[in-house]
Amino acid sequence: MKTYLGESAEFVIATHTDKEHLHNHIILNATNPKTLKKFQQSKSQLEELKEISDVISKEYGCKIIDRSLK
């Protein structure tokens, strides 16, 4: 999240092991603590976040979600 957001947002990542698979929930404060502007995300920014997530997942040997399945 720091790679993606820098210092523009506050967030908490909660990792869960309560299911058969490890997963995270990201809780984001939608207000920038410095500018007080609301966080907005475009489709291209969401795709960028997914790519960052895939790189991290690959680095740690985790499963990468196949997004072609809908």
PDB file with SEQRES, HELIX, SHEET and CRYST1 records, atoms N, CA, C and O in Angstrom:
SEQRES   1 A   70  MET LYS THR TYR LEU GLY GLU SER ALA GLU PHE VAL ILE          
SEQRES   2 A   70  ALA THR HIS THR ASP LYS GLU HIS LEU HIS ASN HIS ILE          
SEQRES   3 A   70  ILE LEU ASN ALA THR ASN PRO LYS THR LEU LYS LYS PHE          
SEQRES   4 A   70  GLN GLN SER LYS SER GLN LEU GLU GLU LEU LYS GLU ILE          
SEQRES   5 A   70  SER ASP VAL ILE SER LYS GLU TYR GLY CYS LYS ILE ILE          
SEQRES   6 A   70  ASP ARG SER LEU LYS                                          
HELIX    1 AA1 LYS A    2  LEU A    5  1                                   4    
HELIX    2 AA2 LYS A   43  GLU A   59  1                                  17    
SHEET    1 AA1 2 GLU A  10  HIS A  16  0                                        
SHEET    2 AA1 2 HIS A  23  ASN A  29 -1                                        
CRYST1    1.000    1.000    1.000  90.00  90.00  90.00 P 1           1          
ATOM      1  N   MET A   1       0.825  -1.185   0.000  1.00  0.00           N  
ATOM      2  CA  MET A   1       0.000   0.000   0.000  1.00  0.00           C  
ATOM      3  C   MET A   1       0.875   1.257   0.000  1.00  0.00           C  
ATOM      4  O   MET A   1       0.518   2.270  -0.601  1.00  0.00           O  
ATOM      5  N   LYS A   2       2.019   1.180   0.678  1.00  0.00           N  
ATOM      6  CA  LYS A   2       2.905   2.354   0.674  1.00  0.00           C  
ATOM      7  C   LYS A   2       3.466   2.613  -0.722  1.00  0.00           C  
ATOM      8  O   LYS A   2       3.634   3.765  -1.121  1.00  0.00           O  
ATOM      9  N   THR A   3       3.754   1.543  -1.464  1.00  0.00           N  
ATOM     10  CA  THR A   3       4.218   1.714  -2.841  1.00  0.00           C  
ATOM     11  C   THR A   3       3.153   2.412  -3.665  1.00  0.00           C  
ATOM     12  O   THR A   3       3.467   3.268  -4.491  1.00  0.00           O  
ATOM     13  N   TYR A   4       1.927   2.061  -3.453  1.00  0.00           N  
ATOM     14  CA  TYR A   4       0.804   2.586  -4.223  1.00  0.00           C  
ATOM     15  C   TYR A   4       0.374   3.974  -3.750  1.00  0.00           C  
ATOM     16  O   TYR A   4       0.156   4.864  -4.573  1.00  0.00           O  
ATOM     17  N   LEU A   5       0.250   4.168  -2.441  1.00  0.00           N  
ATOM     18  CA  LEU A   5      -0.318   5.404  -1.895  1.00  0.00           C  
ATOM     19  C   LEU A   5       0.708   6.414  -1.394  1.00  0.00           C  
ATOM     20  O   LEU A   5       0.411   7.604  -1.280  1.00  0.00           O  
ATOM     21  N   GLY A   6       1.915   5.939  -1.096  1.00  0.00           N  
ATOM     22  CA  GLY A   6       2.897   6.826  -0.489  1.00  0.00           C  
ATOM     23  C   GLY A   6       2.395   7.295   0.870  1.00  0.00           C  
ATOM     24  O   GLY A   6       1.942   6.487   1.680  1.00  0.00           O  
ATOM     25  N   GLU A   7       2.474   8.582   1.117  1.00  0.00           N  
ATOM     26  CA  GLU A   7       2.011   9.158   2.379  1.00  0.00           C  
ATOM     27  C   GLU A   7       0.627   9.794   2.230  1.00  0.00           C  
ATOM     28  O   GLU A   7       0.191  10.535   3.111  1.00  0.00           O  
ATOM     29  N   SER A   8      -0.062   9.512   1.131  1.00  0.00           N  
ATOM     30  CA  SER A   8      -1.324  10.204   0.861  1.00  0.00           C  
ATOM     31  C   SER A   8      -2.530   9.609   1.583  1.00  0.00           C  
ATOM     32  O   SER A   8      -3.621  10.175   1.521  1.00  0.00           O  
ATOM     33  N   ALA A   9      -2.354   8.485   2.261  1.00  0.00           N  
ATOM     34  CA  ALA A   9      -3.493   7.881   2.955  1.00  0.00           C  
ATOM     35  C   ALA A   9      -3.009   7.034   4.125  1.00  0.00           C  
ATOM     36  O   ALA A   9      -1.887   6.526   4.137  1.00  0.00           O  
ATOM     37  N   GLU A  10      -3.885   6.903   5.097  1.00  0.00           N  
ATOM     38  CA  GLU A  10      -3.621   6.027   6.234  1.00  0.00           C  
ATOM     39  C   GLU A  10      -4.371   4.721   5.987  1.00  0.00           C  
ATOM     40  O   GLU A  10      -5.484   4.723   5.462  1.00  0.00           O  
ATOM     41  N   PHE A  11      -3.756   3.617   6.368  1.00  0.00           N  
ATOM     42  CA  PHE A  11      -4.384   2.321   6.122  1.00  0.00           C  
ATOM     43  C   PHE A  11      -3.935   1.298   7.154  1.00  0.00           C  
ATOM     44  O   PHE A  11      -2.918   1.459   7.828  1.00  0.00           O  
ATOM     45  N   VAL A  12      -4.727   0.246   7.251  1.00  0.00           N  
ATOM     46  CA  VAL A  12      -4.404  -0.906   8.092  1.00  0.00           C  
ATOM     47  C   VAL A  12      -4.597  -2.134   7.224  1.00  0.00           C  
ATOM     48  O   VAL A  12      -5.574  -2.226   6.481  1.00  0.00           O  
ATOM     49  N   ILE A  13      -3.672  -3.076   7.314  1.00  0.00           N  
ATOM     50  CA  ILE A  13      -3.817  -4.347   6.610  1.00  0.00           C  
ATOM     51  C   ILE A  13      -4.003  -5.439   7.650  1.00  0.00           C  
ATOM     52  O   ILE A  13      -3.166  -5.611   8.536  1.00  0.00           O  
ATOM     53  N   ALA A  14      -5.094  -6.171   7.541  1.00  0.00           N  
ATOM     54  CA  ALA A  14      -5.378  -7.275   8.462  1.00  0.00           C  
ATOM     55  C   ALA A  14      -5.264  -8.582   7.687  1.00  0.00           C  
ATOM     56  O   ALA A  14      -5.992  -8.802   6.720  1.00  0.00           O  
ATOM     57  N   THR A  15      -4.350  -9.446   8.116  1.00  0.00           N  
ATOM     58  CA  THR A  15      -4.156 -10.740   7.467  1.00  0.00           C  
ATOM     59  C   THR A  15      -4.944 -11.793   8.243  1.00  0.00           C  
ATOM     60  O   THR A  15      -4.832 -11.905   9.463  1.00  0.00           O  
ATOM     61  N   HIS A  16      -5.743 -12.560   7.502  1.00  0.00           N  
ATOM     62  CA  HIS A  16      -6.607 -13.563   8.124  1.00  0.00           C  
ATOM     63  C   HIS A  16      -6.151 -14.980   7.797  1.00  0.00           C  
ATOM     64  O   HIS A  16      -5.744 -15.278   6.674  1.00  0.00           O  
ATOM     65  N   THR A  17      -6.229 -15.825   8.782  1.00  0.00           N  
ATOM     66  CA  THR A  17      -5.927 -17.246   8.582  1.00  0.00           C  
ATOM     67  C   THR A  17      -7.127 -18.093   8.993  1.00  0.00           C  
ATOM     68  O   THR A  17      -6.984 -19.282   9.280  1.00  0.00           O  
ATOM     69  N   ASP A  18      -8.309 -17.481   9.021  1.00  0.00           N  
ATOM     70  CA  ASP A  18      -9.502 -18.175   9.487  1.00  0.00           C  
ATOM     71  C   ASP A  18     -10.169 -19.041   8.419  1.00  0.00           C  
ATOM     72  O   ASP A  18     -11.140 -19.741   8.707  1.00  0.00           O  
ATOM     73  N   LYS A  19      -9.659 -18.999   7.205  1.00  0.00           N  
ATOM     74  CA  LYS A  19     -10.196 -19.809   6.106  1.00  0.00           C  
ATOM     75  C   LYS A  19      -9.096 -20.752   5.629  1.00  0.00           C  
ATOM     76  O   LYS A  19      -7.992 -20.768   6.175  1.00  0.00           O  
ATOM     77  N   GLU A  20      -9.409 -21.518   4.622  1.00  0.00           N  
ATOM     78  CA  GLU A  20      -8.419 -22.455   4.077  1.00  0.00           C  
ATOM     79  C   GLU A  20      -7.281 -21.725   3.376  1.00  0.00           C  
ATOM     80  O   GLU A  20      -6.213 -22.291   3.146  1.00  0.00           O  
ATOM     81  N   HIS A  21      -7.522 -20.473   3.041  1.00  0.00           N  
ATOM     82  CA  HIS A  21      -6.499 -19.691   2.349  1.00  0.00           C  
ATOM     83  C   HIS A  21      -6.195 -18.412   3.141  1.00  0.00           C  
ATOM     84  O   HIS A  21      -7.064 -17.845   3.803  1.00  0.00           O  
ATOM     85  N   LEU A  22      -4.960 -17.990   3.052  1.00  0.00           N  
ATOM     86  CA  LEU A  22      -4.512 -16.765   3.691  1.00  0.00           C  
ATOM     87  C   LEU A  22      -5.022 -15.588   2.861  1.00  0.00           C  
ATOM     88  O   LEU A  22      -4.919 -15.608   1.634  1.00  0.00           O  
ATOM     89  N   HIS A  23      -5.567 -14.573   3.510  1.00  0.00           N  
ATOM     90  CA  HIS A  23      -6.032 -13.410   2.765  1.00  0.00           C  
ATOM     91  C   HIS A  23      -5.949 -12.147   3.616  1.00  0.00           C  
ATOM     92  O   HIS A  23      -5.900 -12.201   4.845  1.00  0.00           O  
ATOM     93  N   ASN A  24      -5.935 -11.021   2.931  1.00  0.00           N  
ATOM     94  CA  ASN A  24      -5.824  -9.726   3.601  1.00  0.00           C  
ATOM     95  C   ASN A  24      -7.066  -8.881   3.369  1.00  0.00           C  
ATOM     96  O   ASN A  24      -7.754  -9.004   2.356  1.00  0.00           O  
ATOM     97  N   HIS A  25      -7.322  -8.031   4.332  1.00  0.00           N  
ATOM     98  CA  HIS A  25      -8.313  -6.971   4.188  1.00  0.00           C  
ATOM     99  C   HIS A  25      -7.555  -5.663   4.380  1.00  0.00           C  
ATOM    100  O   HIS A  25      -6.736  -5.541   5.290  1.00  0.00           O  
ATOM    101  N   ILE A  26      -7.831  -4.691   3.522  1.00  0.00           N  
ATOM    102  CA  ILE A  26      -7.187  -3.394   3.622  1.00  0.00           C  
ATOM    103  C   ILE A  26      -8.250  -2.375   4.005  1.00  0.00           C  
ATOM    104  O   ILE A  26      -9.245  -2.201   3.300  1.00  0.00           O  
ATOM    105  N   ILE A  27      -8.028  -1.712   5.120  1.00  0.00           N  
ATOM    106  CA  ILE A  27      -8.937  -0.676   5.586  1.00  0.00           C  
ATOM    107  C   ILE A  27      -8.242   0.652   5.335  1.00  0.00           C  
ATOM    108  O   ILE A  27      -7.143   0.898   5.833  1.00  0.00           O  
ATOM    109  N   LEU A  28      -8.892   1.498   4.562  1.00  0.00           N  
ATOM    110  CA  LEU A  28      -8.283   2.731   4.106  1.00  0.00           C  
ATOM    111  C   LEU A  28      -9.048   3.935   4.644  1.00  0.00           C  
ATOM    112  O   LEU A  28     -10.271   4.007   4.518  1.00  0.00           O  
ATOM    113  N   ASN A  29      -8.330   4.873   5.240  1.00  0.00           N  
ATOM    114  CA  ASN A  29      -8.925   6.154   5.596  1.00  0.00           C  
ATOM    115  C   ASN A  29      -8.993   6.953   4.299  1.00  0.00           C  
ATOM    116  O   ASN A  29      -7.956   7.329   3.752  1.00  0.00           O  
ATOM    117  N   ALA A  30     -10.179   7.213   3.809  1.00  0.00           N  
ATOM    118  CA  ALA A  30     -10.362   7.834   2.499  1.00  0.00           C  
ATOM    119  C   ALA A  30     -10.012   9.318   2.467  1.00  0.00           C  
ATOM    120  O   ALA A  30     -10.075   9.941   1.407  1.00  0.00           O  
ATOM    121  N   THR A  31      -9.646   9.891   3.606  1.00  0.00           N  
ATOM    122  CA  THR A  31      -9.273  11.304   3.653  1.00  0.00           C  
ATOM    123  C   THR A  31      -7.766  11.433   3.830  1.00  0.00           C  
ATOM    124  O   THR A  31      -7.196  10.904   4.785  1.00  0.00           O  
ATOM    125  N   ASN A  32      -7.126  12.140   2.902  1.00  0.00           N  
ATOM    126  CA  ASN A  32      -5.695  12.388   2.987  1.00  0.00           C  
ATOM    127  C   ASN A  32      -5.417  13.196   4.251  1.00  0.00           C  
ATOM    128  O   ASN A  32      -5.991  14.272   4.421  1.00  0.00           O  
ATOM    129  N   PRO A  33      -4.551  12.707   5.143  1.00  0.00           N  
ATOM    130  CA  PRO A  33      -4.324  13.391   6.416  1.00  0.00           C  
ATOM    131  C   PRO A  33      -3.632  14.750   6.271  1.00  0.00           C  
ATOM    132  O   PRO A  33      -3.692  15.570   7.187  1.00  0.00           O  
ATOM    133  N   LYS A  34      -2.978  14.997   5.136  1.00  0.00           N  
ATOM    134  CA  LYS A  34      -2.277  16.263   4.936  1.00  0.00           C  
ATOM    135  C   LYS A  34      -3.127  17.296   4.195  1.00  0.00           C  
ATOM    136  O   LYS A  34      -3.141  18.472   4.559  1.00  0.00           O  
ATOM    137  N   THR A  35      -3.835  16.851   3.157  1.00  0.00           N  
ATOM    138  CA  THR A  35      -4.601  17.786   2.322  1.00  0.00           C  
ATOM    139  C   THR A  35      -6.091  17.792   2.647  1.00  0.00           C  
ATOM    140  O   THR A  35      -6.811  18.714   2.264  1.00  0.00           O  
ATOM    141  N   LEU A  36      -6.553  16.758   3.357  1.00  0.00           N  
ATOM    142  CA  LEU A  36      -7.974  16.553   3.684  1.00  0.00           C  
ATOM    143  C   LEU A  36      -8.843  16.298   2.452  1.00  0.00           C  
ATOM    144  O   LEU A  36     -10.069  16.385   2.518  1.00  0.00           O  
ATOM    145  N   LYS A  37      -8.195  15.981   1.327  1.00  0.00           N  
ATOM    146  CA  LYS A  37      -8.950  15.620   0.120  1.00  0.00           C  
ATOM    147  C   LYS A  37      -9.313  14.147   0.187  1.00  0.00           C  
ATOM    148  O   LYS A  37      -8.586  13.338   0.764  1.00  0.00           O  
ATOM    149  N   LYS A  38     -10.455  13.808  -0.416  1.00  0.00           N  
ATOM    150  CA  LYS A  38     -10.952  12.436  -0.422  1.00  0.00           C  
ATOM    151  C   LYS A  38     -10.199  11.597  -1.455  1.00  0.00           C  
ATOM    152  O   LYS A  38      -9.907  12.059  -2.558  1.00  0.00           O  
ATOM    153  N   PHE A  39      -9.891  10.359  -1.077  1.00  0.00           N  
ATOM    154  CA  PHE A  39      -9.229   9.411  -1.974  1.00  0.00           C  
ATOM    155  C   PHE A  39     -10.178   9.036  -3.103  1.00  0.00           C  
ATOM    156  O   PHE A  39     -11.340   8.705  -2.868  1.00  0.00           O  
ATOM    157  N   GLN A  40      -9.673   9.091  -4.329  1.00  0.00           N  
ATOM    158  CA  GLN A  40     -10.442   8.637  -5.483  1.00  0.00           C  
ATOM    159  C   GLN A  40      -9.530   7.755  -6.308  1.00  0.00           C  
ATOM    160  O   GLN A  40      -8.328   8.001  -6.413  1.00  0.00           O  
ATOM    161  N   GLN A  41     -10.121   6.722  -6.892  1.00  0.00           N  
ATOM    162  CA  GLN A  41      -9.317   5.744  -7.624  1.00  0.00           C  
ATOM    163  C   GLN A  41      -9.928   5.513  -9.001  1.00  0.00           C  
ATOM    164  O   GLN A  41     -11.114   5.204  -9.119  1.00  0.00           O  
ATOM    165  N   SER A  42      -9.117   5.662 -10.034  1.00  0.00           N  
ATOM    166  CA  SER A  42      -9.565   5.388 -11.393  1.00  0.00           C  
ATOM    167  C   SER A  42      -9.384   3.901 -11.699  1.00  0.00           C  
ATOM    168  O   SER A  42      -8.736   3.178 -10.941  1.00  0.00           O  
ATOM    169  N   LYS A  43      -9.953   3.459 -12.800  1.00  0.00           N  
ATOM    170  CA  LYS A  43      -9.783   2.054 -13.200  1.00  0.00           C  
ATOM    171  C   LYS A  43      -8.319   1.734 -13.463  1.00  0.00           C  
ATOM    172  O   LYS A  43      -7.850   0.648 -13.124  1.00  0.00           O  
ATOM    173  N   SER A  44      -7.594   2.670 -14.065  1.00  0.00           N  
ATOM    174  CA  SER A  44      -6.180   2.413 -14.349  1.00  0.00           C  
ATOM    175  C   SER A  44      -5.357   2.331 -13.061  1.00  0.00           C  
ATOM    176  O   SER A  44      -4.401   1.560 -12.983  1.00  0.00           O  
ATOM    177  N   GLN A  45      -5.727   3.125 -12.051  1.00  0.00           N  
ATOM    178  CA  GLN A  45      -5.030   3.052 -10.763  1.00  0.00           C  
ATOM    179  C   GLN A  45      -5.324   1.730 -10.061  1.00  0.00           C  
ATOM    180  O   GLN A  45      -4.446   1.163  -9.411  1.00  0.00           O  
ATOM    181  N   LEU A  46      -6.560   1.234 -10.189  1.00  0.00           N  
ATOM    182  CA  LEU A  46      -6.900  -0.061  -9.609  1.00  0.00           C  
ATOM    183  C   LEU A  46      -6.086  -1.161 -10.280  1.00  0.00           C  
ATOM    184  O   LEU A  46      -5.613  -2.076  -9.606  1.00  0.00           O  
ATOM    185  N   GLU A  47      -5.918  -1.084 -11.596  1.00  0.00           N  
ATOM    186  CA  GLU A  47      -5.105  -2.067 -12.305  1.00  0.00           C  
ATOM    187  C   GLU A  47      -3.652  -2.003 -11.838  1.00  0.00           C  
ATOM    188  O   GLU A  47      -2.993  -3.035 -11.709  1.00  0.00           O  
ATOM    189  N   GLU A  48      -3.155  -0.798 -11.586  1.00  0.00           N  
ATOM    190  CA  GLU A  48      -1.793  -0.634 -11.065  1.00  0.00           C  
ATOM    191  C   GLU A  48      -1.656  -1.316  -9.704  1.00  0.00           C  
ATOM    192  O   GLU A  48      -0.653  -1.980  -9.442  1.00  0.00           O  
ATOM    193  N   LEU A  49      -2.642  -1.159  -8.851  1.00  0.00           N  
ATOM    194  CA  LEU A  49      -2.620  -1.793  -7.529  1.00  0.00           C  
ATOM    195  C   LEU A  49      -2.620  -3.316  -7.662  1.00  0.00           C  
ATOM    196  O   LEU A  49      -1.908  -4.000  -6.927  1.00  0.00           O  
ATOM    197  N   LYS A  50      -3.401  -3.843  -8.583  1.00  0.00           N  
ATOM    198  CA  LYS A  50      -3.431  -5.291  -8.808  1.00  0.00           C  
ATOM    199  C   LYS A  50      -2.065  -5.800  -9.264  1.00  0.00           C  
ATOM    200  O   LYS A  50      -1.624  -6.870  -8.844  1.00  0.00           O  
ATOM    201  N   GLU A  51      -1.398  -5.029 -10.124  1.00  0.00           N  
ATOM    202  CA  GLU A  51      -0.070  -5.424 -10.592  1.00  0.00           C  
ATOM    203  C   GLU A  51       0.940  -5.431  -9.439  1.00  0.00           C  
ATOM    204  O   GLU A  51       1.757  -6.346  -9.335  1.00  0.00           O  
ATOM    205  N   ILE A  52       0.884  -4.423  -8.584  1.00  0.00           N  
ATOM    206  CA  ILE A  52       1.762  -4.373  -7.409  1.00  0.00           C  
ATOM    207  C   ILE A  52       1.507  -5.595  -6.535  1.00  0.00           C  
ATOM    208  O   ILE A  52       2.447  -6.237  -6.066  1.00  0.00           O  
ATOM    209  N   SER A  53       0.237  -5.914  -6.319  1.00  0.00           N  
ATOM    210  CA  SER A  53      -0.130  -7.072  -5.508  1.00  0.00           C  
ATOM    211  C   SER A  53       0.417  -8.367  -6.111  1.00  0.00           C  
ATOM    212  O   SER A  53       0.919  -9.229  -5.391  1.00  0.00           O  
ATOM    213  N   ASP A  54       0.316  -8.496  -7.434  1.00  0.00           N  
ATOM    214  CA  ASP A  54       0.818  -9.699  -8.106  1.00  0.00           C  
ATOM    215  C   ASP A  54       2.329  -9.840  -7.943  1.00  0.00           C  
ATOM    216  O   ASP A  54       2.825 -10.945  -7.726  1.00  0.00           O  
ATOM    217  N   VAL A  55       3.061  -8.739  -8.044  1.00  0.00           N  
ATOM    218  CA  VAL A  55       4.519  -8.770  -7.885  1.00  0.00           C  
ATOM    219  C   VAL A  55       4.881  -9.254  -6.482  1.00  0.00           C  
ATOM    220  O   VAL A  55       5.759 -10.100  -6.318  1.00  0.00           O  
ATOM    221  N   ILE A  56       4.198  -8.712  -5.474  1.00  0.00           N  
ATOM    222  CA  ILE A  56       4.462  -9.113  -4.092  1.00  0.00           C  
ATOM    223  C   ILE A  56       4.090 -10.577  -3.883  1.00  0.00           C  
ATOM    224  O   ILE A  56       4.830 -11.324  -3.243  1.00  0.00           O  
ATOM    225  N   SER A  57       2.946 -10.986  -4.421  1.00  0.00           N  
ATOM    226  CA  SER A  57       2.514 -12.382  -4.282  1.00  0.00           C  
ATOM    227  C   SER A  57       3.524 -13.336  -4.903  1.00  0.00           C  
ATOM    228  O   SER A  57       3.868 -14.360  -4.314  1.00  0.00           O  
ATOM    229  N   LYS A  58       3.995 -12.993  -6.094  1.00  0.00           N  
ATOM    230  CA  LYS A  58       4.978 -13.835  -6.788  1.00  0.00           C  
ATOM    231  C   LYS A  58       6.271 -13.912  -5.982  1.00  0.00           C  
ATOM    232  O   LYS A  58       6.871 -14.981  -5.866  1.00  0.00           O  
ATOM    233  N   GLU A  59       6.702 -12.778  -5.426  1.00  0.00           N  
ATOM    234  CA  GLU A  59       7.940 -12.722  -4.639  1.00  0.00           C  
ATOM    235  C   GLU A  59       7.890 -13.675  -3.449  1.00  0.00           C  
ATOM    236  O   GLU A  59       8.905 -14.267  -3.084  1.00  0.00           O  
ATOM    237  N   TYR A  60       6.712 -13.824  -2.844  1.00  0.00           N  
ATOM    238  CA  TYR A  60       6.569 -14.667  -1.659  1.00  0.00           C  
ATOM    239  C   TYR A  60       5.972 -16.039  -1.959  1.00  0.00           C  
ATOM    240  O   TYR A  60       5.640 -16.789  -1.041  1.00  0.00           O  
ATOM    241  N   GLY A  61       5.835 -16.369  -3.248  1.00  0.00           N  
ATOM    242  CA  GLY A  61       5.348 -17.687  -3.633  1.00  0.00           C  
ATOM    243  C   GLY A  61       3.865 -17.895  -3.385  1.00  0.00           C  
ATOM    244  O   GLY A  61       3.410 -19.028  -3.224  1.00  0.00           O  
ATOM    245  N   CYS A  62       3.119 -16.813  -3.353  1.00  0.00           N  
ATOM    246  CA  CYS A  62       1.670 -16.909  -3.122  1.00  0.00           C  
ATOM    247  C   CYS A  62       0.915 -17.042  -4.443  1.00  0.00           C  
ATOM    248  O   CYS A  62       1.428 -16.711  -5.512  1.00  0.00           O  
ATOM    249  N   LYS A  63      -0.291 -17.525  -4.338  1.00  0.00           N  
ATOM    250  CA  LYS A  63      -1.147 -17.693  -5.505  1.00  0.00           C  
ATOM    251  C   LYS A  63      -1.524 -16.327  -6.068  1.00  0.00           C  
ATOM    252  O   LYS A  63      -1.815 -15.394  -5.320  1.00  0.00           O  
ATOM    253  N   ILE A  64      -1.516 -16.223  -7.382  1.00  0.00           N  
ATOM    254  CA  ILE A  64      -1.949 -15.004  -8.055  1.00  0.00           C  
ATOM    255  C   ILE A  64      -3.324 -15.270  -8.651  1.00  0.00           C  
ATOM    256  O   ILE A  64      -3.529 -16.265  -9.347  1.00  0.00           O  
ATOM    257  N   ILE A  65      -4.245 -14.389  -8.378  1.00  0.00           N  
ATOM    258  CA  ILE A  65      -5.615 -14.555  -8.833  1.00  0.00           C  
ATOM    259  C   ILE A  65      -5.690 -14.453 -10.349  1.00  0.00           C  
ATOM    260  O   ILE A  65      -5.142 -13.521 -10.938  1.00  0.00           O  
ATOM    261  N   ASP A  66      -6.361 -15.402 -10.981  1.00  0.00           N  
ATOM    262  CA  ASP A  66      -6.580 -15.374 -12.422  1.00  0.00           C  
ATOM    263  C   ASP A  66      -7.776 -14.462 -12.689  1.00  0.00           C  
ATOM    264  O   ASP A  66      -8.920 -14.854 -12.458  1.00  0.00           O  
ATOM    265  N   ARG A  67      -7.524 -13.279 -13.163  1.00  0.00           N  
ATOM    266  CA  ARG A  67      -8.584 -12.289 -13.378  1.00  0.00           C  
ATOM    267  C   ARG A  67      -9.341 -12.491 -14.686  1.00  0.00           C  
ATOM    268  O   ARG A  67     -10.321 -11.794 -14.949  1.00  0.00           O  
ATOM    269  N   SER A  68      -8.893 -13.441 -15.508  1.00  0.00           N  
ATOM    270  CA  SER A  68      -9.607 -13.712 -16.754  1.00  0.00           C  
ATOM    271  C   SER A  68     -10.887 -14.489 -16.499  1.00  0.00           C  
ATOM    272  O   SER A  68     -11.770 -14.532 -17.355  1.00  0.00           O  
ATOM    273  N   LEU A  69     -10.993 -15.111 -15.315  1.00  0.00           N  
ATOM    274  CA  LEU A  69     -12.201 -15.845 -14.958  1.00  0.00           C  
ATOM    275  C   LEU A  69     -13.187 -14.877 -14.319  1.00  0.00           C  
ATOM    276  O   LEU A  69     -12.851 -14.199 -13.348  1.00  0.00           O  
ATOM    277  N   LYS A  70     -14.379 -14.810 -14.848  1.00  0.00           N  
ATOM    278  CA  LYS A  70     -15.373 -13.883 -14.295  1.00  0.00           C  
ATOM    279  C   LYS A  70     -16.652 -14.593 -13.980  1.00  0.00           C  
ATOM    280  O   LYS A  70     -17.603 -13.971 -13.506  1.00  0.00           O  
TER     281      LYS A  70                                                      
END                                                                             
